[in-house]
């Protein structure tokens, strides 16, 4: 699973480089993301998506926890910040977005914990360079209590996919996010490709090498309110 991750300010350059390298039209992404090292579910994250109507790639802020259109509020009854890849098409919450609303969730790295409750050890997992691109799904949620012209009426929400852990990270957790190689990002986001279990399985296979290449080290325990690059400093 992935319940905490980081997105430092260097991500602005990485996102801009990717979007411009595709040669696609794109929205005017303003590189103003302030670094955050302790992002929690329901907080704002950045997502990259392929907007079919505008025929362009877009980078947008999103609520981290996918909220289906039928939900009465942004607060869901069960956790929706991660989506298991196994049998994903049998879950109504994921089945709809999987068809054409797939995104990339950029990250600098993420955290996992080992040990017993009350004495857990946090681990920082990151690439040697650049950013990670997690496979994600997104959905627009409408607050019907607000006026049609209220810009807050619509909220972009998102989740990231998880899969059984790769051998490299098995000692830390039995699951890990689906981190896609950059060469697979456009295919994953392409709304012209109907998402199904085969596409998800292809993404999982493509993720194996990315996850095996990630480095990890132990870090100091931290509180939910902590933030800052010191959180990722290794502990001997």
C-alpha positions, 0 to 999 in steps of 0.5 A, a space after each residue: 500500500 502507500 499511505 504517505 509520500 513526498 513531492 519535493 519542489 524539484 517535481 516542477 521541472 520533472 513534470 514540465 520536462 515530461 509534458 513538453 517532451 511528448 509534443 502534445 498540447 498541454 495546459 499552462 502548468 505553473 511550476 509553483 508546487 511547494 515541496 511536501 514530505 508527508 502527504 496524507 490521504 485526502 490532502 492535495 496532490 498533483 496528477 497528470 492526465 490526458 484530457 480527451 475533450 481538450 486534446 491535451 495533457 493536463 497537470 492538476 491538483 487533486 484530492 487524494 482519495 477517489 470519490 465516486 460520483 454517487 457519494 454524498 460527500 468527499 468523505 467516503 465510508 471506506 479508504 479509497 486512496 489506494 486501489 488493489 490491481 487484483 480483480 479491479 474491474 469487479 469493484 464499482 468504485 474503480 471500474 468506471 474510472 479505469 475505462 478512460 480516467 487514468 492518470 499518473 501520480 508523480 512522487 519523489 518517494 514514499 514511506 512504509 513501516 515495519 515492526 509492531 504497533 507502537 514501535 514501528 520503523 519508517 522506511 523511505 523508498 525512492 528512485 536514484 534520480 528523477 521522480 516516480 510515476 504511480 499509476 492512478 485513477 481519477 474521478 470528478 465529484 460534484 457537490 450538489 449543495 453548491 451553485 452551478 457557477 461556484 468553482 468549488 462545485 467540482 472536485 478532482 479526486 484520485 487514487 493510486 494502484 497497488 500490487 503484490 510486492 516485488 522481491 526487492 521490497 518484500 521485507 518492508 511490506 507485502 504490497 507496493 504502489 504500481 510505479 510505471 516507467 516513463 515510456 508507459 505513462 502516455 499509454 496508461 493515460 490514453 483515454 482512447 484505450 479502454 481500460 480493463 484487467 489486461 491493461 492493469 496487468 500490463 502496467 503491473 508487469 511494466 512496474 516490476 523493473 521500476 520497483 526493483 530499482 528503487 532504493 530504501 533506507 530507514 528514517 527517524 519516526 515522525 508525527 502526522 504533523 511533521 514535514 520537511 526534507 529532514 524526514 527522508 534523512 537516513 538513520 544508521 
